[in-house]
Amino acid sequence: MCIVVNWVFPCTPSSVPLARRHIRAALPSWHVPEGDPAGEVWEDLELVVGELAGNATRFCQGRIEMKLEVHHDHARLEVLDDGAGTESLHLTSPSVPGADAESGRGLIIVSALASSWGAERTTTSVAGGSGTKVWAEMAFRSVSPHFTRGCEFAAV
C-alpha cells in the first residue's frame, strides 16, 4: 500500500529536529524490511525534511504542516508554512551562496538529493489562511514490494 502521513508542528526552530525524528521513525514503525528500496532514500529524506522544515520556520506564523506519501517507486514530502506567502519562490536552480554566507544552501541540498522539487502558494488548513508549500520527491532505484499504488492514511 501507499502510505500517507500528516504531522503538524508548532512554528518554532525546535520543530525541525522533531520533524526529522518523525521521518526517521516512520519506516521501522511500518515494518518495512531491511533492504527495501524505500530505505535507500531515507537518510537523504531526513536531510531534505530538515532543510524544508528549517525554511518553513523562517516564514510561519503559528504552525508547520508536513505530509509524507510513500508510493511503490518514490516518496513525496510536502512542508507547508502558514506565513503571509510573500517570500520569493525561487523555482530555478538555486545559486551557490558566498563562502562566508551563513544561509542559502538548503535548497541546493534539496535540489541535489531530490529527483524533483518545487514550491507553490497555497491555502492552509488554518482558517483558510495563505501559506507556502514546498515539496520534494525522492525516487527509489527500483520498485518497493512493500508499497503499492493505492494510498491509505497511517496513524502517527
C-alpha positions in Angstrom: 0.0 0.0 0.0 1.0 3.6 -0.4 1.1 5.3 3.0 0.2 8.9 3.7 1.0 10.6 7.0 0.3 14.1 8.1 2.0 15.9 11.0 1.5 19.4 12.5 4.3 21.2 14.3 4.5 24.5 16.2 6.2 27.3 14.4 9.5 27.1 16.3 13.0 26.0 15.4 12.7 23.0 17.7 10.2 21.6 15.3 13.0 20.9 12.8 14.7 18.1 14.7 11.2 16.8 15.7 10.2 16.5 12.0 13.5 14.6 11.3 12.8 12.2 14.1 9.3 11.5 12.8 10.8 10.7 9.3 13.5 8.5 10.9 10.9 6.5 12.9 8.5 6.0 10.0 10.0 3.0 8.2 10.6 0.9 11.3 7.0 1.7 12.5 5.6 0.4 9.2 7.7 -2.8 9.4 9.5 -2.1 6.1 12.0 -4.9 5.7 15.8 -4.3 5.6 16.9 -3.7 2.0 13.6 -2.3 0.8 14.2 0.3 -2.0 12.4 2.9 0.2 15.2 2.6 2.7 17.8 3.7 0.2 16.5 7.3 0.1 15.5 7.6 3.8 18.7 9.3 5.1 18.5 11.8 2.2 14.8 12.3 3.0 15.8 13.2 6.6 18.2 15.9 5.3 15.5 17.2 2.9 12.9 17.4 5.7 15.4 19.3 7.8 16.0 21.8 5.1 12.4 22.3 4.2 11.2 22.5 7.8 14.0 24.9 8.6 12.9 27.2 5.8 9.3 26.9 7.0 10.2 28.1 10.5 11.6 31.3 8.9 8.2 32.2 7.5 5.5 30.5 9.5 3.3 32.4 12.0 1.7 29.6 14.0 2.4 26.2 12.7 4.0 24.0 10.1 2.2 21.1 8.4 4.1 18.2 6.9 2.8 15.4 4.7 4.7 12.3 3.6 3.4 10.0 0.9 5.4 6.8 0.3 4.5 5.1 -3.0 5.8 2.0 -4.7 8.5 3.9 -6.5 9.0 7.2 -4.7 8.4 9.2 -1.6 6.9 12.7 -1.7 7.4 15.2 1.2 5.4 18.4 1.4 6.1 21.1 4.0 3.6 23.9 4.4 4.0 27.1 6.4 1.2 29.3 7.4 3.1 32.5 6.7 2.0 35.5 4.7 3.1 33.9 1.5 5.1 37.0 0.5 8.6 35.4 0.3 10.1 34.9 -3.1 9.7 31.5 -4.7 13.0 30.5 -6.3 12.0 27.7 -8.6 15.1 27.8 -10.8 18.2 26.1 -9.7 19.4 27.7 -6.5 22.6 29.8 -6.8 25.6 28.9 -4.7 26.0 31.4 -1.8 29.3 33.0 -1.0 31.8 31.1 1.0 31.1 33.1 4.2 27.3 33.2 3.9 25.5 31.8 6.9 22.5 30.6 4.9 21.4 29.8 1.4 22.5 26.2 1.0 19.3 24.4 1.9 17.6 24.4 -1.5 20.9 23.5 -3.1 20.9 20.4 -0.9 17.2 19.7 -1.7 17.9 20.1 -5.5 20.9 17.7 -5.3 19.1 15.0 -3.4 15.5 15.1 -4.7 14.5 13.7 -8.1 12.2 16.7 -8.4 11.1 19.6 -6.1 9.1 22.8 -6.2 7.1 25.4 -4.3 3.7 27.0 -4.6 1.4 29.3 -2.8 -1.5 27.5 -1.1 -4.3 27.9 1.3 -3.6 26.5 4.7 -5.9 24.5 6.9 -5.8 27.2 9.5 -8.9 29.3 8.9 -8.3 29.4 5.1 -5.1 31.4 5.5 -2.4 31.7 2.9 1.0 29.9 3.0 3.7 28.3 1.0 4.1 24.6 0.2 7.5 23.3 -0.7 7.7 19.7 -1.9 10.3 17.2 -2.8 10.1 13.8 -4.4 12.7 11.1 -3.9 12.7 8.3 -6.5 13.6 4.8 -5.5 16.1 2.9 -7.7 13.7 0.0 -8.0 10.0 -0.7 -7.1 9.3 -1.4 -3.5 7.4 -4.6 -2.9 6.2 -3.2 0.5 4.3 -0.2 -1.0 1.7 -0.2 -3.8 -0.1 2.4 -5.9 -3.3 2.7 -3.7 -2.8 5.1 -0.7 -4.2 5.0 2.8 -3.7 7.3 5.7 -1.4 5.9 8.5 -1.8 6.7 12.2 1.0 8.5 13.9 
